């Protein structure tokens, strides 16, 4: 499973408006940046209390990055 599809799957499971979820991968010199766009009303669900959900998603991405041997970061926009 690719990092983008993993982020999309988790985000769609969390939000009330799964059709509004967009995931974009951008490659730069530091590695890959995954941008997650959700509806404004679902932003709190994706970030979580004190950032706990976002932190968990970033931890999952670290596992995928270790498998691929690359650097992957997540930005919630």
mmJSON file of the N, C-alpha and C atoms, coordinates in Angstrom:
{"data_MODEL":{"atom_site":{
"group_PDB":["ATOM","ATOM","ATOM","ATOM","ATOM","ATOM","ATOM","ATOM","ATOM","ATOM","ATOM","ATOM","ATOM","ATOM","ATOM","ATOM","ATOM","ATOM","ATOM","ATOM","ATOM","ATOM","ATOM","ATOM","ATOM","ATOM","ATOM","ATOM","ATOM","ATOM","ATOM","ATOM","ATOM","ATOM","ATOM","ATOM","ATOM","ATOM","ATOM","ATOM","ATOM","ATOM","ATOM","ATOM","ATOM","ATOM","ATOM","ATOM","ATOM","ATOM","ATOM","ATOM","ATOM","ATOM","ATOM","ATOM","ATOM","ATOM","ATOM","ATOM","ATOM","ATOM","ATOM","ATOM","ATOM","ATOM","ATOM","ATOM","ATOM","ATOM","ATOM","ATOM","ATOM","ATOM","ATOM","ATOM","ATOM","ATOM","ATOM","ATOM","ATOM","ATOM","ATOM","ATOM","ATOM","ATOM","ATOM","ATOM","ATOM","ATOM","ATOM","ATOM","ATOM","ATOM","ATOM","ATOM","ATOM","ATOM","ATOM","ATOM","ATOM","ATOM","ATOM","ATOM","ATOM","ATOM","ATOM","ATOM","ATOM","ATOM","ATOM","ATOM","ATOM","ATOM","ATOM","ATOM","ATOM","ATOM","ATOM","ATOM","ATOM","ATOM","ATOM","ATOM","ATOM","ATOM","ATOM","ATOM","ATOM","ATOM","ATOM","ATOM","ATOM","ATOM","ATOM","ATOM","ATOM","ATOM","ATOM","ATOM","ATOM","ATOM","ATOM","ATOM","ATOM","ATOM","ATOM","ATOM","ATOM","ATOM","ATOM","ATOM","ATOM","ATOM","ATOM","ATOM","ATOM","ATOM","ATOM","ATOM","ATOM","ATOM","ATOM","ATOM","ATOM","ATOM","ATOM","ATOM","ATOM","ATOM","ATOM","ATOM","ATOM","ATOM","ATOM","ATOM","ATOM","ATOM","ATOM","ATOM","ATOM","ATOM","ATOM","ATOM","ATOM","ATOM","ATOM","ATOM","ATOM","ATOM","ATOM","ATOM","ATOM","ATOM","ATOM","ATOM","ATOM","ATOM","ATOM","ATOM","ATOM","ATOM","ATOM","ATOM","ATOM","ATOM","ATOM","ATOM","ATOM","ATOM","ATOM","ATOM","ATOM","ATOM","ATOM","ATOM","ATOM","ATOM","ATOM","ATOM","ATOM","ATOM","ATOM","ATOM","ATOM","ATOM","ATOM","ATOM","ATOM","ATOM","ATOM"],
"id":[1,2,3,4,5,6,7,8,9,10,11,12,13,14,15,16,17,18,19,20,21,22,23,24,25,26,27,28,29,30,31,32,33,34,35,36,37,38,39,40,41,42,43,44,45,46,47,48,49,50,51,52,53,54,55,56,57,58,59,60,61,62,63,64,65,66,67,68,69,70,71,72,73,74,75,76,77,78,79,80,81,82,83,84,85,86,87,88,89,90,91,92,93,94,95,96,97,98,99,100,101,102,103,104,105,106,107,108,109,110,111,112,113,114,115,116,117,118,119,120,121,122,123,124,125,126,127,128,129,130,131,132,133,134,135,136,137,138,139,140,141,142,143,144,145,146,147,148,149,150,151,152,153,154,155,156,157,158,159,160,161,162,163,164,165,166,167,168,169,170,171,172,173,174,175,176,177,178,179,180,181,182,183,184,185,186,187,188,189,190,191,192,193,194,195,196,197,198,199,200,201,202,203,204,205,206,207,208,209,210,211,212,213,214,215,216,217,218,219,220,221,222,223,224,225,226,227,228,229,230,231],
"type_symbol":["N","C","C","N","C","C","N","C","C","N","C","C","N","C","C","N","C","C","N","C","C","N","C","C","N","C","C","N","C","C","N","C","C","N","C","C","N","C","C","N","C","C","N","C","C","N","C","C","N","C","C","N","C","C","N","C","C","N","C","C","N","C","C","N","C","C","N","C","C","N","C","C","N","C","C","N","C","C","N","C","C","N","C","C","N","C","C","N","C","C","N","C","C","N","C","C","N","C","C","N","C","C","N","C","C","N","C","C","N","C","C","N","C","C","N","C","C","N","C","C","N","C","C","N","C","C","N","C","C","N","C","C","N","C","C","N","C","C","N","C","C","N","C","C","N","C","C","N","C","C","N","C","C","N","C","C","N","C","C","N","C","C","N","C","C","N","C","C","N","C","C","N","C","C","N","C","C","N","C","C","N","C","C","N","C","C","N","C","C","N","C","C","N","C","C","N","C","C","N","C","C","N","C","C","N","C","C","N","C","C","N","C","C","N","C","C","N","C","C","N","C","C","N","C","C","N","C","C","N","C","C"],
"label_atom_id":["N","CA","C","N","CA","C","N","CA","C","N","CA","C","N","CA","C","N","CA","C","N","CA","C","N","CA","C","N","CA","C","N","CA","C","N","CA","C","N","CA","C","N","CA","C","N","CA","C","N","CA","C","N","CA","C","N","CA","C","N","CA","C","N","CA","C","N","CA","C","N","CA","C","N","CA","C","N","CA","C","N","CA","C","N","CA","C","N","CA","C","N","CA","C","N","CA","C","N","CA","C","N","CA","C","N","CA","C","N","CA","C","N","CA","C","N","CA","C","N","CA","C","N","CA","C","N","CA","C","N","CA","C","N","CA","C","N","CA","C","N","CA","C","N","CA","C","N","CA","C","N","CA","C","N","CA","C","N","CA","C","N","CA","C","N","CA","C","N","CA","C","N","CA","C","N","CA","C","N","CA","C","N","CA","C","N","CA","C","N","CA","C","N","CA","C","N","CA","C","N","CA","C","N","CA","C","N","CA","C","N","CA","C","N","CA","C","N","CA","C","N","CA","C","N","CA","C","N","CA","C","N","CA","C","N","CA","C","N","CA","C","N","CA","C","N","CA","C","N","CA","C","N","CA","C","N","CA","C","N","CA","C","N","CA","C","N","CA","C"],
"label_alt_id":[null,null,null,null,null,null,null,null,null,null,null,null,null,null,null,null,null,null,null,null,null,null,null,null,null,null,null,null,null,null,null,null,null,null,null,null,null,null,null,null,null,null,null,null,null,null,null,null,null,null,null,null,null,null,null,null,null,null,null,null,null,null,null,null,null,null,null,null,null,null,null,null,null,null,null,null,null,null,null,null,null,null,null,null,null,null,null,null,null,null,null,null,null,null,null,null,null,null,null,null,null,null,null,null,null,null,null,null,null,null,null,null,null,null,null,null,null,null,null,null,null,null,null,null,null,null,null,null,null,null,null,null,null,null,null,null,null,null,null,null,null,null,null,null,null,null,null,null,null,null,null,null,null,null,null,null,null,null,null,null,null,null,null,null,null,null,null,null,null,null,null,null,null,null,null,null,null,null,null,null,null,null,null,null,null,null,null,null,null,null,null,null,null,null,null,null,null,null,null,null,null,null,null,null,null,null,null,null,null,null,null,null,null,null,null,null,null,null,null,null,null,null,null,null,null,null,null,null,null,null,null],
"label_comp_id":["UNK","UNK","UNK","UNK","UNK","UNK","UNK","UNK","UNK","UNK","UNK","UNK","UNK","UNK","UNK","UNK","UNK","UNK","UNK","UNK","UNK","UNK","UNK","UNK","UNK","UNK","UNK","UNK","UNK","UNK","UNK","UNK","UNK","UNK","UNK","UNK","UNK","UNK","UNK","UNK","UNK","UNK","UNK","UNK","UNK","UNK","UNK","UNK","UNK","UNK","UNK","UNK","UNK","UNK","UNK","UNK","UNK","UNK","UNK","UNK","UNK","UNK","UNK","UNK","UNK","UNK","UNK","UNK","UNK","UNK","UNK","UNK","UNK","UNK","UNK","UNK","UNK","UNK","UNK","UNK","UNK","UNK","UNK","UNK","UNK","UNK","UNK","UNK","UNK","UNK","UNK","UNK","UNK","UNK","UNK","UNK","UNK","UNK","UNK","UNK","UNK","UNK","UNK","UNK","UNK","UNK","UNK","UNK","UNK","UNK","UNK","UNK","UNK","UNK","UNK","UNK","UNK","UNK","UNK","UNK","UNK","UNK","UNK","UNK","UNK","UNK","UNK","UNK","UNK","UNK","UNK","UNK","UNK","UNK","UNK","UNK","UNK","UNK","UNK","UNK","UNK","UNK","UNK","UNK","UNK","UNK","UNK","UNK","UNK","UNK","UNK","UNK","UNK","UNK","UNK","UNK","UNK","UNK","UNK","UNK","UNK","UNK","UNK","UNK","UNK","UNK","UNK","UNK","UNK","UNK","UNK","UNK","UNK","UNK","UNK","UNK","UNK","UNK","UNK","UNK","UNK","UNK","UNK","UNK","UNK","UNK","UNK","UNK","UNK","UNK","UNK","UNK","UNK","UNK","UNK","UNK","UNK","UNK","UNK","UNK","UNK","UNK","UNK","UNK","UNK","UNK","UNK","UNK","UNK","UNK","UNK","UNK","UNK","UNK","UNK","UNK","UNK","UNK","UNK","UNK","UNK","UNK","UNK","UNK","UNK","UNK","UNK","UNK","UNK","UNK","UNK"],
"label_asym_id":["A","A","A","A","A","A","A","A","A","A","A","A","A","A","A","A","A","A","A","A","A","A","A","A","A","A","A","A","A","A","A","A","A","A","A","A","A","A","A","A","A","A","A","A","A","A","A","A","A","A","A","A","A","A","A","A","A","A","A","A","A","A","A","A","A","A","A","A","A","A","A","A","A","A","A","A","A","A","A","A","A","A","A","A","A","A","A","A","A","A","A","A","A","A","A","A","A","A","A","A","A","A","A","A","A","A","A","A","A","A","A","A","A","A","A","A","A","A","A","A","A","A","A","A","A","A","A","A","A","A","A","A","A","A","A","A","A","A","A","A","A","A","A","A","A","A","A","A","A","A","A","A","A","A","A","A","A","A","A","A","A","A","A","A","A","A","A","A","A","A","A","A","A","A","A","A","A","A","A","A","A","A","A","A","A","A","A","A","A","A","A","A","A","A","A","A","A","A","A","A","A","A","A","A","A","A","A","A","A","A","A","A","A","A","A","A","A","A","A","A","A","A","A","A","A","A","A","A","A","A","A"],
"label_entity_id":["1","1","1","1","1","1","1","1","1","1","1","1","1","1","1","1","1","1","1","1","1","1","1","1","1","1","1","1","1","1","1","1","1","1","1","1","1","1","1","1","1","1","1","1","1","1","1","1","1","1","1","1","1","1","1","1","1","1","1","1","1","1","1","1","1","1","1","1","1","1","1","1","1","1","1","1","1","1","1","1","1","1","1","1","1","1","1","1","1","1","1","1","1","1","1","1","1","1","1","1","1","1","1","1","1","1","1","1","1","1","1","1","1","1","1","1","1","1","1","1","1","1","1","1","1","1","1","1","1","1","1","1","1","1","1","1","1","1","1","1","1","1","1","1","1","1","1","1","1","1","1","1","1","1","1","1","1","1","1","1","1","1","1","1","1","1","1","1","1","1","1","1","1","1","1","1","1","1","1","1","1","1","1","1","1","1","1","1","1","1","1","1","1","1","1","1","1","1","1","1","1","1","1","1","1","1","1","1","1","1","1","1","1","1","1","1","1","1","1","1","1","1","1","1","1","1","1","1","1","1","1"],
"label_seq_id":[1,1,1,2,2,2,3,3,3,4,4,4,5,5,5,6,6,6,7,7,7,8,8,8,9,9,9,10,10,10,11,11,11,12,12,12,13,13,13,14,14,14,15,15,15,16,16,16,17,17,17,18,18,18,19,19,19,20,20,20,21,21,21,22,22,22,23,23,23,24,24,24,25,25,25,26,26,26,27,27,27,28,28,28,29,29,29,30,30,30,31,31,31,32,32,32,33,33,33,34,34,34,35,35,35,36,36,36,37,37,37,38,38,38,39,39,39,40,40,40,41,41,41,42,42,42,43,43,43,44,44,44,45,45,45,46,46,46,47,47,47,48,48,48,49,49,49,50,50,50,51,51,51,52,52,52,53,53,53,54,54,54,55,55,55,56,56,56,57,57,57,58,58,58,59,59,59,60,60,60,61,61,61,62,62,62,63,63,63,64,64,64,65,65,65,66,66,66,67,67,67,68,68,68,69,69,69,70,70,70,71,71,71,72,72,72,73,73,73,74,74,74,75,75,75,76,76,76,77,77,77],
"pdbx_PDB_ins_code":[null,null,null,null,null,null,null,null,null,null,null,null,null,null,null,null,null,null,null,null,null,null,null,null,null,null,null,null,null,null,null,null,null,null,null,null,null,null,null,null,null,null,null,null,null,null,null,null,null,null,null,null,null,null,null,null,null,null,null,null,null,null,null,null,null,null,null,null,null,null,null,null,null,null,null,null,null,null,null,null,null,null,null,null,null,null,null,null,null,null,null,null,null,null,null,null,null,null,null,null,null,null,null,null,null,null,null,null,null,null,null,null,null,null,null,null,null,null,null,null,null,null,null,null,null,null,null,null,null,null,null,null,null,null,null,null,null,null,null,null,null,null,null,null,null,null,null,null,null,null,null,null,null,null,null,null,null,null,null,null,null,null,null,null,null,null,null,null,null,null,null,null,null,null,null,null,null,null,null,null,null,null,null,null,null,null,null,null,null,null,null,null,null,null,null,null,null,null,null,null,null,null,null,null,null,null,null,null,null,null,null,null,null,null,null,null,null,null,null,null,null,null,null,null,null,null,null,null,null,null,null],
"Cartn_x":[0.844,0.0,0.895,0.602,1.413,1.04,1.914,1.69,0.455,0.259,-0.893,-2.203,-2.262,-3.5,-3.763,-2.719,-2.887,-3.482,-2.947,-3.459,-4.905,-5.199,-6.559,-7.535,-7.147,-8.001,-8.321,-7.305,-7.501,-8.346,-8.058,-8.801,-10.269,-10.552,-11.951,-12.715,-12.023,-12.675,-13.007,-12.289,-12.473,-13.508,-13.661,-14.43,-15.9,-16.711,-18.131,-18.363,-17.439,-17.56,-16.374,-16.432,-15.295,-15.061,-16.097,-15.909,-15.037,-14.885,-14.083,-12.611,-12.244,-10.854,-10.032,-8.925,-7.981,-6.581,-5.832,-4.452,-3.562,-2.532,-1.595,-0.176,0.629,2.024,2.928,3.857,4.796,6.2,7.002,8.386,9.282,10.147,11.125,12.481,13.464,14.812,14.921,14.015,14.06,13.289,12.544,11.739,10.354,9.393,8.021,7.171,6.383,5.432,4.034,3.234,1.857,0.952,0.18,-0.771,-2.153,-2.793,-4.129,-5.088,-6.065,-7.096,-8.411,-9.07,-10.378,-11.317,-12.599,-13.574,-13.259,-13.574,-13.283,-13.922,-15.12,-15.825,-15.194,-14.401,-13.768,-12.327,-11.834,-10.438,-10.12,-11.005,-10.771,-10.705,-11.473,-11.464,-10.164,-9.577,-8.329,-7.139,-7.211,-6.112,-6.222,-7.419,-7.621,-7.302,-7.659,-7.387,-5.884,-5.362,-3.924,-3.082,-3.672,-2.935,-2.694,-3.46,-3.202,-3.448,-4.489,-4.787,-3.737,-3.38,-2.347,-1.02,-0.713,0.534,0.53,-0.626,-0.741,-0.581,-1.165,-1.024,0.44,1.135,2.553,3.395,3.011,3.713,3.538,2.328,2.1,2.947,3.06,3.864,5.342,5.812,7.21,7.488,6.509,6.656,6.735,5.846,5.86,7.16,7.62,8.863,10.054,10.064,11.151,11.161,9.968,9.882,10.42,10.064,10.463,11.869,12.422,13.748,13.742,12.671,12.533,12.048,12.057,11.553,10.168,9.168,7.8,7.27,6.663,6.045,4.6,3.792,2.371,2.05,1.341,0.834,-0.69,-1.38,-2.84,-3.224,-3.852,-4.168,-5.663],
"Cartn_y":[-1.171,0.0,1.241,2.16,3.373,4.335,5.271,6.249,7.099,7.486,8.316,7.584,6.334,5.57,5.278,5.103,4.891,6.133,7.305,8.551,8.773,8.518,8.697,7.752,6.511,5.518,5.917,6.297,6.67,7.935,8.925,10.187,9.985,9.187,8.955,8.208,7.384,6.657,7.579,8.68,9.579,10.673,11.151,12.371,12.079,13.153,13.06,13.223,13.925,14.161,13.512,12.194,11.513,11.935,12.484,12.926,14.167,14.891,16.116,15.852,14.612,14.277,14.247,14.981,14.985,14.769,13.918,13.642,13.916,14.724,15.072,14.813,14.166,13.907,14.83,15.467,16.375,15.901,15.657,15.251,16.471,16.618,17.698,17.128,17.99,17.523,16.834,17.124,16.517,15.21,14.865,13.644,13.933,13.177,13.323,14.003,14.962,15.644,15.255,14.761,14.388,15.456,16.099,17.124,16.5,16.677,16.155,17.326,17.356,18.389,17.743,18.332,17.858,19.055,18.774,19.845,20.591,21.878,22.71,22.161,21.599,21.067,19.779,19.093,17.843,18.022,19.238,19.481,18.987,19.224,18.793,17.288,16.576,15.116,14.538,15.184,14.686,15.046,16.186,16.595,15.915,15.853,15.188,16.098,15.651,16.414,16.457,17.67,17.909,17.28,17.091,16.564,15.07,14.356,12.924,12.107,12.437,11.69,11.992,13.265,13.644,12.98,12.917,12.278,10.787,10.147,8.723,8.489,9.372,9.236,9.423,10.361,10.575,9.364,8.711,7.502,6.382,6.229,5.234,5.536,6.825,7.205,6.912,7.001,6.667,5.203,4.343,2.916,2.692,3.355,3.233,3.788,4.91,5.528,4.607,3.926,3.0,1.837,1.368,0.299,0.737,1.976,2.491,3.066,3.298,3.896,5.36,6.052,7.468,8.271,9.571,10.47,10.96,10.773,11.165,12.006,13.139,13.981,14.272,14.63,14.88,16.316,16.99,18.328,18.294,18.76,18.807,20.235,20.406,21.737,21.946],
"Cartn_z":[0.0,0.0,0.0,-0.877,-0.961,0.166,0.426,1.497,1.217,-0.031,-0.385,-0.146,-0.56,-0.389,1.092,1.881,3.313,3.983,3.666,4.231,3.802,2.535,2.032,2.729,2.907,3.548,4.988,5.74,7.141,7.243,6.405,6.461,6.118,5.092,4.708,5.787,6.565,7.649,8.83,8.95,10.091,9.874,8.653,8.398,8.101,8.18,7.835,6.338,5.654,4.215,3.481,3.258,2.622,1.166,0.51,-0.87,-0.957,0.143,0.147,0.426,0.711,1.023,-0.263,-0.248,-1.37,-0.824,-1.489,-1.095,-2.294,-2.067,-3.13,-2.642,-3.453,-3.1,-3.908,-3.213,-3.847,-3.505,-4.518,-4.299,-4.357,-3.337,-3.348,-2.936,-2.725,-2.448,-1.083,-0.151,1.173,1.259,0.236,0.24,-0.306,0.147,-0.327,0.746,0.302,1.181,0.73,1.657,1.349,1.928,1.068,1.49,1.579,2.728,2.961,3.064,2.164,2.166,2.587,3.597,4.041,4.144,4.292,4.475,5.769,5.785,6.955,8.226,8.096,9.264,9.8,8.985,9.387,9.854,9.846,10.196,11.616,12.557,13.934,14.093,13.291,13.367,12.844,11.854,11.273,12.159,12.816,13.693,15.054,15.601,16.889,18.056,19.228,20.445,20.693,20.798,20.983,19.867,18.695,17.551,17.591,18.389,18.564,17.3,16.547,15.318,14.255,14.125,13.156,13.504,14.783,15.217,14.875,15.056,14.734,13.229,12.41,10.967,10.556,11.187,10.879,11.297,12.393,12.818,11.796,11.28,10.227,8.99,8.66,7.499,7.715,8.952,9.235,8.928,9.214,8.917,7.41,6.661,5.201,4.642,5.192,4.725,4.977,6.1,6.397,5.416,5.045,4.047,2.689,2.306,0.997,1.008,2.179,2.27,1.865,2.164,1.762,2.961,2.787,3.813,3.378,4.251,3.937,5.096,4.755,5.786,5.401,6.395,6.189,6.553,5.658,5.923,5.766,6.793,6.746,6.416,5.249,4.75,4.762],
"occupancy":[1.0,1.0,1.0,1.0,1.0,1.0,1.0,1.0,1.0,1.0,1.0,1.0,1.0,1.0,1.0,1.0,1.0,1.0,1.0,1.0,1.0,1.0,1.0,1.0,1.0,1.0,1.0,1.0,1.0,1.0,1.0,1.0,1.0,1.0,1.0,1.0,1.0,1.0,1.0,1.0,1.0,1.0,1.0,1.0,1.0,1.0,1.0,1.0,1.0,1.0,1.0,1.0,1.0,1.0,1.0,1.0,1.0,1.0,1.0,1.0,1.0,1.0,1.0,1.0,1.0,1.0,1.0,1.0,1.0,1.0,1.0,1.0,1.0,1.0,1.0,1.0,1.0,1.0,1.0,1.0,1.0,1.0,1.0,1.0,1.0,1.0,1.0,1.0,1.0,1.0,1.0,1.0,1.0,1.0,1.0,1.0,1.0,1.0,1.0,1.0,1.0,1.0,1.0,1.0,1.0,1.0,1.0,1.0,1.0,1.0,1.0,1.0,1.0,1.0,1.0,1.0,1.0,1.0,1.0,1.0,1.0,1.0,1.0,1.0,1.0,1.0,1.0,1.0,1.0,1.0,1.0,1.0,1.0,1.0,1.0,1.0,1.0,1.0,1.0,1.0,1.0,1.0,1.0,1.0,1.0,1.0,1.0,1.0,1.0,1.0,1.0,1.0,1.0,1.0,1.0,1.0,1.0,1.0,1.0,1.0,1.0,1.0,1.0,1.0,1.0,1.0,1.0,1.0,1.0,1.0,1.0,1.0,1.0,1.0,1.0,1.0,1.0,1.0,1.0,1.0,1.0,1.0,1.0,1.0,1.0,1.0,1.0,1.0,1.0,1.0,1.0,1.0,1.0,1.0,1.0,1.0,1.0,1.0,1.0,1.0,1.0,1.0,1.0,1.0,1.0,1.0,1.0,1.0,1.0,1.0,1.0,1.0,1.0,1.0,1.0,1.0,1.0,1.0,1.0,1.0,1.0,1.0,1.0,1.0,1.0,1.0,1.0,1.0,1.0,1.0,1.0],
"B_iso_or_equiv":[0.0,0.0,0.0,0.0,0.0,0.0,0.0,0.0,0.0,0.0,0.0,0.0,0.0,0.0,0.0,0.0,0.0,0.0,0.0,0.0,0.0,0.0,0.0,0.0,0.0,0.0,0.0,0.0,0.0,0.0,0.0,0.0,0.0,0.0,0.0,0.0,0.0,0.0,0.0,0.0,0.0,0.0,0.0,0.0,0.0,0.0,0.0,0.0,0.0,0.0,0.0,0.0,0.0,0.0,0.0,0.0,0.0,0.0,0.0,0.0,0.0,0.0,0.0,0.0,0.0,0.0,0.0,0.0,0.0,0.0,0.0,0.0,0.0,0.0,0.0,0.0,0.0,0.0,0.0,0.0,0.0,0.0,0.0,0.0,0.0,0.0,0.0,0.0,0.0,0.0,0.0,0.0,0.0,0.0,0.0,0.0,0.0,0.0,0.0,0.0,0.0,0.0,0.0,0.0,0.0,0.0,0.0,0.0,0.0,0.0,0.0,0.0,0.0,0.0,0.0,0.0,0.0,0.0,0.0,0.0,0.0,0.0,0.0,0.0,0.0,0.0,0.0,0.0,0.0,0.0,0.0,0.0,0.0,0.0,0.0,0.0,0.0,0.0,0.0,0.0,0.0,0.0,0.0,0.0,0.0,0.0,0.0,0.0,0.0,0.0,0.0,0.0,0.0,0.0,0.0,0.0,0.0,0.0,0.0,0.0,0.0,0.0,0.0,0.0,0.0,0.0,0.0,0.0,0.0,0.0,0.0,0.0,0.0,0.0,0.0,0.0,0.0,0.0,0.0,0.0,0.0,0.0,0.0,0.0,0.0,0.0,0.0,0.0,0.0,0.0,0.0,0.0,0.0,0.0,0.0,0.0,0.0,0.0,0.0,0.0,0.0,0.0,0.0,0.0,0.0,0.0,0.0,0.0,0.0,0.0,0.0,0.0,0.0,0.0,0.0,0.0,0.0,0.0,0.0,0.0,0.0,0.0,0.0,0.0,0.0,0.0,0.0,0.0,0.0,0.0,0.0],
"pdbx_formal_charge":[null,null,null,null,null,null,null,null,null,null,null,null,null,null,null,null,null,null,null,null,null,null,null,null,null,null,null,null,null,null,null,null,null,null,null,null,null,null,null,null,null,null,null,null,null,null,null,null,null,null,null,null,null,null,null,null,null,null,null,null,null,null,null,null,null,null,null,null,null,null,null,null,null,null,null,null,null,null,null,null,null,null,null,null,null,null,null,null,null,null,null,null,null,null,null,null,null,null,null,null,null,null,null,null,null,null,null,null,null,null,null,null,null,null,null,null,null,null,null,null,null,null,null,null,null,null,null,null,null,null,null,null,null,null,null,null,null,null,null,null,null,null,null,null,null,null,null,null,null,null,null,null,null,null,null,null,null,null,null,null,null,null,null,null,null,null,null,null,null,null,null,null,null,null,null,null,null,null,null,null,null,null,null,null,null,null,null,null,null,null,null,null,null,null,null,null,null,null,null,null,null,null,null,null,null,null,null,null,null,null,null,null,null,null,null,null,null,null,null,null,null,null,null,null,null,null,null,null,null,null,null],
"auth_seq_id":[1,1,1,2,2,2,3,3,3,4,4,4,5,5,5,6,6,6,7,7,7,8,8,8,9,9,9,10,10,10,11,11,11,12,12,12,13,13,13,14,14,14,15,15,15,16,16,16,17,17,17,18,18,18,19,19,19,20,20,20,21,21,21,22,22,22,23,23,23,24,24,24,25,25,25,26,26,26,27,27,27,28,28,28,29,29,29,30,30,30,31,31,31,32,32,32,33,33,33,34,34,34,35,35,35,36,36,36,37,37,37,38,38,38,39,39,39,40,40,40,41,41,41,42,42,42,43,43,43,44,44,44,45,45,45,46,46,46,47,47,47,48,48,48,49,49,49,50,50,50,51,51,51,52,52,52,53,53,53,54,54,54,55,55,55,56,56,56,57,57,57,58,58,58,59,59,59,60,60,60,61,61,61,62,62,62,63,63,63,64,64,64,65,65,65,66,66,66,67,67,67,68,68,68,69,69,69,70,70,70,71,71,71,72,72,72,73,73,73,74,74,74,75,75,75,76,76,76,77,77,77],
"auth_comp_id":["UNK","UNK","UNK","UNK","UNK","UNK","UNK","UNK","UNK","UNK","UNK","UNK","UNK","UNK","UNK","UNK","UNK","UNK","UNK","UNK","UNK","UNK","UNK","UNK","UNK","UNK","UNK","UNK","UNK","UNK","UNK","UNK","UNK","UNK","UNK","UNK","UNK","UNK","UNK","UNK","UNK","UNK","UNK","UNK","UNK","UNK","UNK","UNK","UNK","UNK","UNK","UNK","UNK","UNK","UNK","UNK","UNK","UNK","UNK","UNK","UNK","UNK","UNK","UNK","UNK","UNK","UNK","UNK","UNK","UNK","UNK","UNK","UNK","UNK","UNK","UNK","UNK","UNK","UNK","UNK","UNK","UNK","UNK","UNK","UNK","UNK","UNK","UNK","UNK","UNK","UNK","UNK","UNK","UNK","UNK","UNK","UNK","UNK","UNK","UNK","UNK","UNK","UNK","UNK","UNK","UNK","UNK","UNK","UNK","UNK","UNK","UNK","UNK","UNK","UNK","UNK","UNK","UNK","UNK","UNK","UNK","UNK","UNK","UNK","UNK","UNK","UNK","UNK","UNK","UNK","UNK","UNK","UNK","UNK","UNK","UNK","UNK","UNK","UNK","UNK","UNK","UNK","UNK","UNK","UNK","UNK","UNK","UNK","UNK","UNK","UNK","UNK","UNK","UNK","UNK","UNK","UNK","UNK","UNK","UNK","UNK","UNK","UNK","UNK","UNK","UNK","UNK","UNK","UNK","UNK","UNK","UNK","UNK","UNK","UNK","UNK","UNK","UNK","UNK","UNK","UNK","UNK","UNK","UNK","UNK","UNK","UNK","UNK","UNK","UNK","UNK","UNK","UNK","UNK","UNK","UNK","UNK","UNK","UNK","UNK","UNK","UNK","UNK","UNK","UNK","UNK","UNK","UNK","UNK","UNK","UNK","UNK","UNK","UNK","UNK","UNK","UNK","UNK","UNK","UNK","UNK","UNK","UNK","UNK","UNK","UNK","UNK","UNK","UNK","UNK","UNK"],
"auth_asym_id":["A","A","A","A","A","A","A","A","A","A","A","A","A","A","A","A","A","A","A","A","A","A","A","A","A","A","A","A","A","A","A","A","A","A","A","A","A","A","A","A","A","A","A","A","A","A","A","A","A","A","A","A","A","A","A","A","A","A","A","A","A","A","A","A","A","A","A","A","A","A","A","A","A","A","A","A","A","A","A","A","A","A","A","A","A","A","A","A","A","A","A","A","A","A","A","A","A","A","A","A","A","A","A","A","A","A","A","A","A","A","A","A","A","A","A","A","A","A","A","A","A","A","A","A","A","A","A","A","A","A","A","A","A","A","A","A","A","A","A","A","A","A","A","A","A","A","A","A","A","A","A","A","A","A","A","A","A","A","A","A","A","A","A","A","A","A","A","A","A","A","A","A","A","A","A","A","A","A","A","A","A","A","A","A","A","A","A","A","A","A","A","A","A","A","A","A","A","A","A","A","A","A","A","A","A","A","A","A","A","A","A","A","A","A","A","A","A","A","A","A","A","A","A","A","A","A","A","A","A","A","A"],
"auth_atom_id":["N","CA","C","N","CA","C","N","CA","C","N","CA","C","N","CA","C","N","CA","C","N","CA","C","N","CA","C","N","CA","C","N","CA","C","N","CA","C","N","CA","C","N","CA","C","N","CA","C","N","CA","C","N","CA","C","N","CA","C","N","CA","C","N","CA","C","N","CA","C","N","CA","C","N","CA","C","N","CA","C","N","CA","C","N","CA","C","N","CA","C","N","CA","C","N","CA","C","N","CA","C","N","CA","C","N","CA","C","N","CA","C","N","CA","C","N","CA","C","N","CA","C","N","CA","C","N","CA","C","N","CA","C","N","CA","C","N","CA","C","N","CA","C","N","CA","C","N","CA","C","N","CA","C","N","CA","C","N","CA","C","N","CA","C","N","CA","C","N","CA","C","N","CA","C","N","CA","C","N","CA","C","N","CA","C","N","CA","C","N","CA","C","N","CA","C","N","CA","C","N","CA","C","N","CA","C","N","CA","C","N","CA","C","N","CA","C","N","CA","C","N","CA","C","N","CA","C","N","CA","C","N","CA","C","N","CA","C","N","CA","C","N","CA","C","N","CA","C","N","CA","C","N","CA","C","N","CA","C","N","CA","C","N","CA","C","N","CA","C"],
"pdbx_PDB_model_num":[1,1,1,1,1,1,1,1,1,1,1,1,1,1,1,1,1,1,1,1,1,1,1,1,1,1,1,1,1,1,1,1,1,1,1,1,1,1,1,1,1,1,1,1,1,1,1,1,1,1,1,1,1,1,1,1,1,1,1,1,1,1,1,1,1,1,1,1,1,1,1,1,1,1,1,1,1,1,1,1,1,1,1,1,1,1,1,1,1,1,1,1,1,1,1,1,1,1,1,1,1,1,1,1,1,1,1,1,1,1,1,1,1,1,1,1,1,1,1,1,1,1,1,1,1,1,1,1,1,1,1,1,1,1,1,1,1,1,1,1,1,1,1,1,1,1,1,1,1,1,1,1,1,1,1,1,1,1,1,1,1,1,1,1,1,1,1,1,1,1,1,1,1,1,1,1,1,1,1,1,1,1,1,1,1,1,1,1,1,1,1,1,1,1,1,1,1,1,1,1,1,1,1,1,1,1,1,1,1,1,1,1,1,1,1,1,1,1,1,1,1,1,1,1,1,1,1,1,1,1,1]
}}}
